Amino acid sequence: MIQRYLIIFLFLLNATASPAQKKINTETFKVLGACEMCKERIETTVLDHKAKSARWDAIAQLLTVSYDPAKTSGEKILKAVAAAGHDNERFKAPDAVYQALPACCHYQRDADAATPKQKQIITGVVLEETAKGKLNPISDATVKSLHSNQHFVTDSTGVFRLETDLPTHIAISYVGFRSDTISVKTPDMLTIILKNSSTGDLKEVIVSSKNPSTFVSTMSILNTLNMGTKELTKAACCNLSESFETSPSVDVSYSDAVTGVKQIQLLGLSGSYTQLLVENTPELKGLTAHYGLTYIPGPWIDGIQLTKGTGSVVNGYESIAGQINVEEKKPDNPEQLLVNAYVNTMGRLEANINTAQKLNDKWSTALLTHGNYSNKKVDHNMDGFKDLPTGSQWNLVNRWKYLDNNGWIIQFALKALNDQRYAGQMDFDPNRDRHTTNYYGVGIDAQQYGFTGKLGYVFPQHKYKSLGLILSAGQYSNNGYYGLTTYNGRQKTVYGNFIYQSIIGTTDHKFRTGLSFSNENYSETLNGNLFKRNEIVPGAFFEYTYTASDKLTAIAGLRLDHHNQFGFITSPRLHLKYDFSPKTNLRLSGGSGFRISNIFAENVGVFVSARRYEILNPTSAYGYGLDPEKAWNYGLNFIHNFMLGSRKGSIALDAYQTRFRNQTVADLDADPQAIRFYNLKGKSVSNSVQAELNYELLRKLELRMAYRWLEVQTQYNQGLLDKPFTAKHRAFINLAYETRNNWKFDYTTQWLSRKRIPNTASNPAGKQMDVWSPSFFQLAAQLSKQFSKQWEVYVGGENLTNYVQDYRIIDAQTPFSPYFDGSLIWGPVTGRMVYAGFRFRIP
């Protein structure tokens, strides 16, 4: 591998040293799109029309191309891009071609030219970029609307304000610069940067509007929240489990007081009810679902799509509460190199190095590496146990991508991981005390190896028609001990998904259909007891999308799978979207999900206790002897986007209900010395209502406020009870501010109401917990400064109020007693933590 990159480096060095013989133009254009498929289509089209390079940024909606003007032109390129279905600053795509694009590619189109123009307030700032790259506001620059003839002279801060019809063209002029004209179609806040050439003439005008860090596309029929890198860098985001700490939709908490593993909740249900995908491939499932959230480093993530409720049938039958799809950095990523380093006051050191290299006009490759290490023992509450584990993890992915000019796309990746963690009492020595009662210790040794591949073909003459094949194979092992409890888990998976997409008659009626297959082999040993199962599930699916109405769009899907133990599984799903206006949307969804519970991996926090694992009334000898879980999910989502004081805002309201037909109940209440598993007999329901407001209070000061109400109840053998460790009320505020000189401030605070704690009343006095936890606040903040296009430094803090759960471990002084329990965690287990780091990029 090293030799390969050395050869590439020497080749590039030689190419750089060679004298350039041709003139190459590099330009940036506004091109509209919505997803990764759009990116591939746009870039392929540009390369097909003789461009040297093409790079489309989905967040900024900007296409950067380099081309030889003797062979092609910017006009020819943009005309070809429009013919492929993507509106741009010069040409609009034919309506039939746009409608024929896949549903995920339907971006928000600008208003049709025949639409009557409306008076709008345009605000913006005019800046000058000096030769050293510094931005200074320009006062007394003239900004004129060519349609209304209104003009404005910028004030001392470079700000202007115009009232004019939209769309319009505005002219910018200033002494010493050549005047230029730009097109304005929306009343977004504009930033106009005048760049000096060596002659003092205007060389380039850059116009940008502020993109939200999270958004639900108005074109999406599903309630899918898109989180980009801007959102993910609001916090340190060391791994996937920490990527949602600035999102009000997902709860993040520790699974126990010892291992340091974090878990998520969506719609009041644990993360196991949310289907986790990596680029639409189910890599994080089964035994890997719990620890796997810590196996995807934050600097690897290019974006996250969070779908509430049942997702698309194309991705499988396991989505109950929702889907989380993670997009990792691609081989053709605009960053040739990213180095991220991180350190915190808990003794954690972390480093990430991402490289991306285009080998030729068809092949590109990327190497994503990660390592973290912690050897500092911290016990802030003086209970004798380390607050967080020590140990190390290394993780790497080698990605490859092939893209030709004939519609073919090939991607594949090789992945490897090794994770070793040690936790427990401060004086525990794994070489001396493992499997003894000298001191209580925890040791986790996990390894994972995998392969993923994608093959796609888009029919050149029929852009609406495509074929896709997704393949993956992996092996995961986790050998652990928790005091005197030993657990070893093994998982081998093979997965394939073939997808065909086309239309029925016209582009108003689109469909996706295909076949899938999965083979998952599990082998687990708990204290010498073996639990094995093999799941073989072939399946077929069909999904129909209706887009003929201007107001109503719909997706209806049906899956039919056959489980080798439980027979046929039917998964119907329906999604509707009604547009009251282009800015006001209502979404409705309903559908069913099916899954097999992994009772040990999903309740691994209980290993940090003296509780016995008991399975009551098994119904078969397969696996754990429990029935599969089945549930229906219904929901609605209402979003209204608005302009107030020339600034954008949005209001969102969600309401979802998940009702289980069958569930594996994990009962911690019946006996404080046991956890009991049994099939649901009666009611189990989760109701979730959330309201969210996003608004730019001041220029570049963004506010996100949310309130969520949950009611999650399950019928236990002893009666109907609230789900433990779940707050019924949550209030959330996030403030983000960015200055003109690239300082960024982020602040998050949340309030959580009381949570129910499992019953410990039968324990002796002094070894009991309260029935309810107190409510509490949590605060986090981060400050970052980007010194140049390459360097960025950040510093921040978590749990700034230093609020922690006081009584975290029952009977911590005698951890081998029958009352020892470190799994009853309702609040923070670590105190105030401060971190710092830097990011270095080479575009």
Residue pairs with C-beta under 8 A, 6 or more apart in sequence:
1 367
1 398
5 355
5 357
5 367
8 357
8 359
22 68
22 70
23 68
23 69
23 70
24 52
24 66
24 67
24 68
25 66
25 67
25 68
25 69
25 74
26 64
26 65
26 66
27 64
27 65
27 74
28 62
28 63
28 64
28 65
28 206
29 62
29 63
29 65
29 74
29 77
29 78
29 88
29 89
29 90
30 61
30 62
30 63
30 88
30 89
31 42
31 56
31 61
31 62
31 63
31 78
31 81
31 86
31 87
31 88
31 89
32 61
32 86
32 87
32 88
32 107
32 108
32 109
32 110
33 39
33 41
33 42
33 56
33 58
33 61
33 86
33 105
33 107
34 58
34 104
34 105
34 106
34 107
34 217
34 219
35 58
35 104
35 105
36 58
36 279
36 327
36 330
37 102
37 104
37 105
38 56
38 58
38 86
38 101
38 105
38 107
39 56
39 58
40 403
40 409
40 456
41 84
41 85
41 86
41 105
41 458
41 463
42 54
42 56
42 63
42 81
42 84
42 86
43 54
43 55
43 56
43 332
43 403
44 403
44 405
44 407
44 409
45 80
45 81
45 83
45 84
46 54
46 63
46 65
46 77
46 80
46 81
47 53
47 54
47 361
47 403
47 405
48 80
48 405
49 72
49 76
49 77
49 80
50 67
50 68
50 71
50 72
51 65
51 66
51 67
51 72
51 77
52 65
52 66
52 67
52 68
53 65
53 66
53 358
54 63
54 64
54 65
55 63
55 64
55 65
55 332
55 334
56 62
56 63
56 64
57 63
57 64
57 334
58 303
59 211
59 228
59 229
59 230
60 208
60 211
61 211
63 81
63 88
65 74
65 77
67 73
67 74
67 77
75 90
78 88
78 89
78 90
78 91
79 90
79 91
81 88
81 91
82 88
82 90
82 91
82 92
82 93
82 94
83 93
83 94
83 97
84 93
84 97
84 463
85 93
85 97
85 98
85 100
85 101
85 105
85 463
86 93
86 107
87 93
87 98
87 107
87 109
87 110
89 183
92 110
96 507
97 463
98 106
98 109
99 506
99 507
99 508
99 547
100 462
100 463
100 464
100 503
100 507
100 510
101 463
101 464
102 464
102 466
102 501
102 510
102 512
103 221
103 510
103 545
103 547
103 555
104 220
106 219
106 220
106 547
107 217
107 219
108 217
108 218
108 219
108 582
110 167
110 185
110 186
111 167
111 185
111 582
117 147
117 165
117 166
117 167
117 168
118 165
118 166
119 163
119 164
119 165
120 163
120 164
120 165
120 166
120 187
121 161
121 162
121 163
121 187
121 646
122 145
122 161
122 162
122 163
122 164
122 166
122 168
122 170
122 184
122 187
122 190
122 646
123 159
123 160
123 161
123 162
123 187
123 189
123 190
123 646
124 143
124 159
124 160
124 189
124 190
124 191
124 192
125 137
125 154
125 157
125 158
125 159
125 160
125 190
125 191
125 192
126 137
126 138
126 141
126 143
126 154
126 158
126 160
126 172
126 174
126 192
126 194
127 135
127 136
127 137
127 138
127 158
127 191
127 192
127 193
127 194
127 740
128 135
128 136
128 137
128 138
128 193
128 194
128 196
129 135
129 193
129 194
129 195
129 196
130 136
130 196
131 196
133 788
134 741
135 193
135 740
135 741
137 154
137 156
137 157
137 158
137 159
137 740
138 154
138 158
138 174
138 194
139 154
139 155
139 156
139 157
139 158
140 153
140 154
140 174
141 153
141 154
141 158
141 160
141 172
141 173
141 174
142 151
142 152
142 153
142 171
142 172
142 173
142 174
143 151
143 152
143 153
143 154
143 160
143 162
143 170
143 171
143 172
144 150
144 151
144 152
144 170
144 171
144 173
145 151
145 162
145 164
145 165
145 168
145 169
145 170
146 168
146 169
146 170
146 171
146 181
147 164
147 165
147 168
147 169
148 163
148 164
148 165
148 168
150 162
150 163
150 164
151 162
152 160
152 161
152 162
153 160
154 160
161 646
162 170
164 170
166 184
166 185
166 186
166 187
167 183
167 184
167 185
168 183
168 184
169 181
169 182
169 183
169 184
170 181
170 182
170 184
171 179
171 180
171 181
172 179
172 180
172 181
172 182
172 192
172 194
172 205
173 179
174 194
176 200
177 194
177 200
177 201
177 202
178 201
178 202
179 202
180 202
180 205
182 192
182 205
182 207
184 190
186 209
187 643
187 646
188 209
188 210
188 648
189 209
189 210
189 646
189 647
189 696
189 699
190 207
190 208
190 209
191 206
191 207
191 208
191 209
192 205
192 206
192 207
193 204
193 205
193 206
194 202
194 205
195 202
195 203
195 204
195 205
195 206
196 202
196 203
197 203
210 648
210 696
210 700
211 228
211 230
212 648
212 694
212 702
213 227
213 228
213 230
213 231
213 234
213 702
213 736
214 225
214 226
214 227
214 228
214 231
214 247
214 694
215 225
215 226
216 223
216 224
216 225
216 226
216 637
216 639
216 652
217 224
217 226
218 579
218 582
218 583
218 585
218 639
218 641
220 577
221 545
221 553
221 554
221 555
221 575
221 576
221 577
221 587
222 307
222 309
222 311
222 312
222 555
222 575
222 587
222 589
223 307
223 308
223 309
223 587
223 589
223 635
223 637
223 654
224 305
224 306
224 307
225 247
225 249
225 305
225 306
225 307
225 308
226 303
226 304
226 305
227 243
227 247
227 303
227 304
227 305
227 306
228 303
229 301
229 302
229 303
231 246
231 247
232 243
232 298
232 301
232 304
233 784
233 794
234 246
234 734
234 736
234 746
234 748
234 782
235 242
235 245
235 246
235 746
235 748
235 780
235 782
235 796
235 798
236 242
236 298
236 342
236 344
236 782
236 794
236 796
236 835
236 837
237 243
237 245
237 298
237 299
237 301
238 297
238 298
238 342
238 348
238 350
238 372
239 293
239 294
239 295
239 296
239 297
239 298
240 292
240 293
240 294
240 295
240 296
240 298
240 301
240 326
241 252
241 261
241 262
241 263
241 264
241 293
241 294
242 252
242 262
242 298
243 298
243 301
243 304
244 250
244 252
244 264
245 252
245 748
245 780
245 798
246 704
246 734
246 746
246 748
247 306
248 690
248 692
248 704
248 706
248 708
248 730
248 732
248 734
248 750
249 266
249 306
249 308
249 654
249 690
249 706
249 708
250 264
250 265
250 266
250 306
251 264
251 265
251 266
251 727
251 730
252 262
252 263
252 264
253 262
253 263
253 265
253 725
253 825
254 260
254 261
254 262
254 263
254 825
254 828
254 829
255 261
255 262
255 263
255 290
255 604
255 605
255 823
255 825
256 604
256 605
256 606
256 607
256 608
256 822
256 823
256 825
257 385
257 608
257 805
257 808
257 809
257 822
257 823
257 825
257 829
258 385
258 386
258 389
258 423
258 424
258 442
258 608
258 809
258 822
259 389
259 421
259 423
259 442
259 444
259 604
259 605
259 608
260 388
260 389
260 421
260 423
261 290
261 291
261 294
261 604
261 605
262 293
262 294
263 270
263 271
263 290
263 293
263 605
264 270
264 271
264 274
264 293
265 271
265 726
266 273
266 274
266 306
266 308
266 321
266 322
266 324
267 308
267 309
267 321
267 322
267 656
267 658
267 686
267 688
267 710
268 658
268 686
268 687
268 688
268 710
268 711
268 712
268 723
268 726
269 320
269 321
269 658
269 686
269 712
270 602
271 289
271 290
271 293
272 289
272 290
272 595
272 597
272 598
272 602
273 320
273 321
273 593
273 595
273 631
273 658
274 319
274 320
274 321
274 322
274 323
274 324
275 282
275 285
275 311
275 315
275 316
275 318
275 319
275 320
275 322
275 323
275 324
276 282
276 283
276 284
276 285
276 289
276 292
276 293
276 323
276 324
276 326
277 283
277 284
277 315
277 323
277 324
277 325
277 326
278 284
278 296
278 325
278 326
278 328
278 452
279 325
279 326
279 327
279 328
279 452
279 454
280 314
280 315
280 325
280 470
281 452
281 470
281 472
281 495
282 315
282 316
282 318
282 472
282 495
282 518
283 292
283 450
283 452
283 472
283 474
284 292
284 293
284 295
284 296
285 318
285 493
285 520
286 476
286 491
286 493
286 520
286 522
286 598
286 601
287 476
287 478
287 489
287 490
287 491
287 522
287 524
287 598
287 601
288 295
288 448
288 476
288 491
288 601
289 598
289 601
289 602
290 601
290 602
290 604
291 419
291 444
291 446
291 478
291 604
294 393
294 419
295 395
295 417
295 419
295 448
296 326
296 328
297 350
297 352
297 368
297 370
297 395
299 338
299 340
299 352
299 354
299 370
299 839
300 328
300 329
300 352
300 354
300 368
300 370
300 397
301 326
301 327
301 328
301 329
302 327
302 328
302 329
302 330
302 333
303 326
303 327
304 324
304 325
304 326
304 327
305 323
305 324
305 325
305 327
306 322
306 323
306 324
307 319
307 322
307 323
307 324
307 325
308 321
308 322
308 635
308 637
308 654
308 656
309 321
309 322
309 589
309 590
309 591
309 633
309 634
309 635
309 656
310 319
310 320
310 322
310 573
310 589
310 590
310 591
310 592
310 593
310 633
311 319
311 322
311 323
311 573
312 323
312 543
312 555
312 557
312 573
313 541
313 542
313 543
313 557
313 558
313 559
313 571
313 573
313 591
314 497
314 499
314 512
314 514
314 541
314 543
314 557
315 323
315 325
315 497
316 516
316 539
316 559
317 539
317 559
317 561
317 569
317 571
317 593
317 594
317 595
318 593
318 594
318 595
319 593
320 593
320 595
320 629
320 631
320 633
320 658
321 633
321 658
321 686
328 368
328 397
328 399
329 335
329 338
329 354
329 356
329 366
329 368
330 356
330 366
330 399
330 401
331 356
331 357
331 358
331 364
331 365
331 366
331 399
331 400
331 401
331 411
332 356
332 358
332 364
332 401
332 403
333 354
333 356
333 366
334 843
335 354
335 356
335 841
335 842
335 843
336 355
336 356
336 357
336 842
336 843
337 353
337 354
337 355
337 356
337 840
337 841
337 842
338 352
338 353
338 354
338 839
338 840
338 841
339 351
339 352
339 353
339 354
339 838
339 839
339 840
339 841
340 350
340 351
340 352
340 353
340 837
340 838
340 839
340 840
341 350
341 351
341 352
341 837
341 838
342 348
342 349
342 350
342 351
342 835
342 836
342 837
343 349
343 350
343 835
343 836
343 837
344 833
344 834
344 835
344 836
345 833
345 834
345 835
346 374
346 376
346 378
346 387
346 388
346 830
346 833
347 374
347 375
347 376
347 378
347 390
348 372
348 373
348 374
348 388
349 372
349 373
349 374
350 370
350 371
350 372
350 373
350 837
351 370
351 371
351 372
352 368
352 369
352 370
352 371
353 367
353 369
354 366
354 367
354 368
354 369
355 366
355 367
356 364
356 365
356 366
357 364
357 365
357 366
358 364
359 365
362 402
362 403
362 404
363 400
363 401
363 402
364 400
364 401
364 403
365 398
365 399
365 400
365 401
366 397
366 398
366 399
367 396
367 397
367 398
367 399
368 396
368 397
368 398
368 399
369 394
369 395
369 396
370 393
370 394
370 395
370 396
371 392
371 393
371 394
371 395
372 392
372 393
373 391
373 392
374 388
374 389
374 390
374 391
374 392
375 390
376 390
377 386
377 390
377 426
378 386
378 387
378 388
379 385
379 386
379 387
379 426
380 387
380 804
380 830
380 831
381 387
381 804
381 806
381 808
381 831
383 808
383 809
383 812
384 425
384 426
384 812
384 813
385 423
385 424
385 425
385 426
385 440
385 809
385 812
385 822
386 423
386 424
386 425
386 426
387 829
387 830
387 831
388 423
388 830
389 421
389 422
389 423
389 442
389 444
390 421
390 422
390 423
391 419
391 420
391 421
391 422
391 444
392 419
392 420
393 417
393 418
393 419
393 420
394 417
394 418
395 416
395 417
395 418
395 419
396 415
396 416
396 417
397 413
397 414
397 415
398 413
398 414
399 411
399 412
399 413
400 410
400 411
400 412
400 413
401 409
401 410
401 411
402 408
402 409
402 410
402 411
403 409
403 410
406 460
407 457
407 458
407 459
407 460
408 455
408 456
408 457
409 454
409 455
409 456
409 457
409 458
410 453
410 454
410 455
410 456
411 453
411 454
412 451
412 452
412 453
412 454
413 451
413 452
413 453
414 450
414 451
415 448
415 449
415 450
415 451
415 452
415 474
416 448
416 449
416 450
417 446
417 447
417 448
417 449
418 446
418 447
419 444
419 445
419 446
419 447
420 443
420 444
420 445
420 446
421 442
421 443
421 444
422 428
422 430
422 441
422 442
422 443
422 444
423 441
423 442
423 444
424 439
424 440
424 441
424 442
424 483
425 439
425 440
425 441
425 815
427 439
428 438
428 439
428 440
428 441
429 439
429 441
430 441
430 443
432 438
433 439
433 441
434 441
434 443
434 481
435 481
435 484
435 486
437 484
437 816
440 483
440 815
440 816
440 820
441 481
441 483
442 480
442 481
442 482
442 483
442 607
442 608
443 480
443 481
444 478
444 479
444 480
445 478
445 479
445 480
446 476
446 477
446 478
446 479
447 476
447 477
448 474
448 475
448 476
448 477
449 474
449 475
450 472
450 473
450 474
450 475
451 471
451 472
451 473
451 474
452 470
452 471
452 472
453 470
453 471
453 472
454 468
454 469
454 470
454 471
455 468
455 469
455 471
456 466
456 467
456 468
456 469
457 466
457 467
457 468
458 465
458 466
459 465
459 466
462 502
464 501
464 502
464 503
464 507
464 510
465 501
465 502
465 503
466 500
466 501
466 502
467 498
467 499
467 500
467 501
468 497
468 498
468 499
468 500
468 501
469 496
469 497
469 498
469 499
470 495
470 496
470 497
470 499
471 495
471 496
472 493
472 494
472 495
472 496
473 493
473 494
473 495
474 491
474 492
474 493
475 490
475 491
475 492
475 493
476 489
476 490
476 491
476 492
477 488
477 489
477 490
477 491
478 487
478 488
478 489
478 601
479 487
479 488
479 489
480 486
480 487
480 488
480 607
481 487
482 607
482 608
483 815
483 816
483 820
484 816
485 526
485 527
485 607
486 525
486 526
486 527
486 528
487 524
487 525
487 526
487 527
487 600
487 604
487 607
488 524
488 525
489 522
489 523
489 524
489 525
489 600
489 601
490 521
490 522
490 523
490 524
491 520
491 521
491 522
491 523
492 520
492 521
493 518
493 519
493 520
493 521
494 517
494 518
494 519
495 516
495 517
495 518
495 519
496 516
496 517
496 518
497 514
497 515
497 516
497 517
498 514
498 515
498 516
499 512
499 513
499 514
500 512
500 513
500 514
501 510
501 511
501 512
502 510
502 511
503 509
503 510
503 511
504 510
504 511
504 544
507 547
508 546
508 547
508 548
509 544
509 545
509 546
509 547
509 548
510 544
510 545
510 547
511 542
511 543
511 544
511 545
512 541
512 542
512 543
512 545
513 540
513 541
513 542
513 543
514 540
514 541
515 538
515 539
515 540
516 537
516 538
516 539
516 540
516 541
516 561
517 537
517 538
517 539
518 535
518 536
518 537
519 534
519 535
519 536
519 537
520 534
520 535
521 533
521 534
521 535
522 531
522 532
522 533
522 534
522 535
522 598
522 623
523 530
523 531
523 532
524 530
524 531
524 532
524 600
524 601
525 531
526 600
526 613
531 600
531 623
531 624
532 623
533 565
533 596
533 622
533 623
534 564
535 563
535 564
535 565
535 596
536 563
536 564
537 561
537 562
537 563
537 564
537 569
538 561
538 562
539 559
539 560
539 561
539 562
539 569
540 559
540 560
540 561
541 557
541 558
541 559
541 560
542 557
542 558
543 555
543 556
543 557
543 558
544 555
544 556
544 557
545 553
545 554
545 555
546 552
546 553
546 554
546 555
546 556
547 553
550 579
551 578
551 579
551 580
552 576
552 577
552 578
552 579
553 576
553 577
553 579
554 574
554 575
554 576
554 577
555 573
555 574
555 575
556 573
556 574
556 575
557 572
557 573
557 574
557 591
558 570
558 571
558 572
558 573
559 569
559 570
559 571
559 572
560 568
560 569
560 570
560 571
561 568
561 569
561 571
561 594
562 568
562 569
563 569
563 628
565 620
565 622
565 623
566 627
566 628
569 594
570 592
571 591
571 592
571 593
571 594
572 591
572 592
573 589
573 590
573 591
573 592
574 588
574 589
574 590
574 591
575 587
575 588
575 589
576 587
576 588
576 589
577 585
577 586
577 587
577 588
578 585
578 586
578 587
578 588
579 585
580 586
583 640
583 641
583 642
584 639
584 640
584 641
585 637
585 638
585 639
586 636
586 637
586 638
587 636
587 637
587 638
587 639
588 635
588 636
589 633
589 634
589 635
589 636
589 637
590 632
590 633
590 634
590 635
591 632
591 633
592 630
592 631
592 632
592 633
593 630
593 631
593 633
594 628
594 629
594 630
595 628
595 629
596 623
596 628
596 629
597 624
597 626
597 628
597 629
597 664
599 613
599 615
599 624
599 626
599 664
599 666
599 677
600 613
602 666
603 666
603 675
605 822
605 823
605 825
606 613
606 668
606 675
606 823
607 823
608 821
608 822
608 823
609 820
609 821
609 822
609 823
610 673
610 816
610 817
610 818
610 819
610 820
610 821
611 668
611 672
611 673
611 674
611 675
611 821
611 823
612 673
612 674
612 675
613 674
613 675
613 677
614 674
614 675
614 676
614 677
615 624
615 625
615 626
615 676
615 677
615 678
616 676
616 677
616 678
617 678
617 679
618 624
618 625
618 626
619 625
619 626
619 627
619 679
624 677
626 664
626 677
626 678
626 679
627 662
627 664
627 679
628 662
629 660
629 662
629 663
629 664
630 660
630 661
630 662
631 658
631 659
631 660
631 661
631 663
632 658
632 659
632 661
633 656
633 657
633 658
633 659
634 656
634 657
634 659
635 654
635 655
635 656
635 657
636 654
636 655
636 656
637 652
637 653
637 654
638 652
638 653
639 650
639 651
639 652
639 653
640 650
640 651
640 652
641 648
641 649
641 650
642 648
642 649
642 650
642 651
643 649
644 695
647 695
647 696
647 697
647 699
648 695
648 696
649 693
649 694
649 695
649 696
650 693
650 694
650 695
651 691
651 692
651 693
652 690
652 691
652 692
652 693
652 694
653 689
653 690
653 691
653 692
654 688
654 689
654 690
654 691
654 692
655 688
655 689
655 690
656 686
656 687
656 688
657 685
657 686
657 687
657 688
658 685
658 686
659 684
659 685
660 680
660 684
660 685
662 679
662 680
663 679
663 680
663 684
663 714
664 677
664 678
664 679
664 680
665 676
665 677
665 678
665 679
665 680
665 684
665 714
665 715
665 716
666 675
666 676
666 677
667 675
667 676
667 677
667 678
667 716
667 717
668 675
668 724
668 758
668 759
668 823
668 824
669 716
669 718
669 721
669 724
669 758
669 759
670 676
670 716
670 717
670 718
671 762
672 758
672 759
672 760
672 762
672 763
672 819
672 821
673 818
673 819
676 717
678 717
680 714
680 715
681 715
681 717
682 715
682 720
683 713
683 714
683 715
683 720
684 713
684 714
684 715
685 711
685 712
685 713
686 710
686 711
686 712
686 723
687 710
687 711
687 712
688 708
688 709
688 710
689 708
689 709
690 706
690 707
690 708
690 709
691 706
691 707
691 708
692 704
692 705
692 706
693 703
693 704
693 705
693 706
694 702
694 703
694 704
695 702
695 703
696 702
696 703
697 703
700 737
700 738
700 739
701 735
701 736
701 737
702 734
702 735
702 736
702 737
703 733
703 734
703 735
704 732
704 733
704 734
704 735
704 736
705 732
705 733
705 734
706 730
706 731
706 732
707 729
707 730
707 731
707 732
708 729
708 730
708 732
709 728
709 729
710 726
710 727
710 728
710 729
710 730
711 722
711 728
712 722
712 723
712 726
713 720
713 721
713 722
713 723
714 720
714 721
714 723
721 756
722 728
722 756
723 756
724 755
724 756
724 757
724 758
725 755
725 756
725 757
725 825
725 826
726 755
726 756
727 752
727 753
727 754
727 755
727 775
728 753
728 754
729 751
729 752
729 753
730 750
730 751
730 752
730 753
731 750
731 751
732 748
732 749
732 750
732 751
733 748
733 749
733 750
734 746
734 747
734 748
735 745
735 746
735 747
735 748
736 744
736 745
736 746
736 747
737 744
737 745
737 746
738 744
738 745
742 785
742 786
742 787
743 783
743 784
743 785
744 782
744 783
744 784
744 785
744 786
745 781
745 782
745 783
746 781
746 782
746 783
746 784
746 796
747 779
747 780
747 781
748 779
748 780
748 781
749 777
749 778
749 779
749 780
750 777
750 778
751 775
751 776
751 777
752 775
752 776
752 778
753 775
754 772
754 773
754 774
754 775
755 772
755 773
755 826
756 771
756 772
756 773
757 769
757 770
757 771
757 772
757 773
757 824
757 826
758 824
759 771
760 767
760 768
760 769
760 810
760 821
760 824
761 768
763 810
763 819
764 819
767 810
767 811
767 819
768 810
769 807
769 810
769 824
773 805
773 826
773 827
776 803
776 827
777 801
777 803
778 799
778 801
778 803
778 828
779 799
779 800
779 801
780 796
780 797
780 798
780 799
780 800
781 796
781 797
781 800
782 794
782 795
782 796
782 797
783 794
783 795
783 796
784 792
784 793
784 794
784 795
785 792
785 793
785 794
786 792
787 793
789 841
789 843
790 840
790 841
790 842
791 838
791 839
791 840
792 838
792 839
792 840
792 841
793 836
793 837
793 838
793 839
794 836
794 837
794 838
794 839
795 834
795 835
795 836
795 837
796 834
796 835
796 836
797 832
797 833
797 834
797 835
798 832
798 833
798 835
799 828
799 830
799 831
799 832
799 833
800 832
801 832
802 831
802 832
803 827
803 828
804 827
804 828
804 829
804 830
804 831
805 825
805 826
805 827
805 828
805 829
808 822
808 825
808 829
809 815
809 820
809 821
809 822
810 819
810 820
810 821
810 822
810 824
811 817
811 819
811 820
811 821
812 820
812 822
814 820
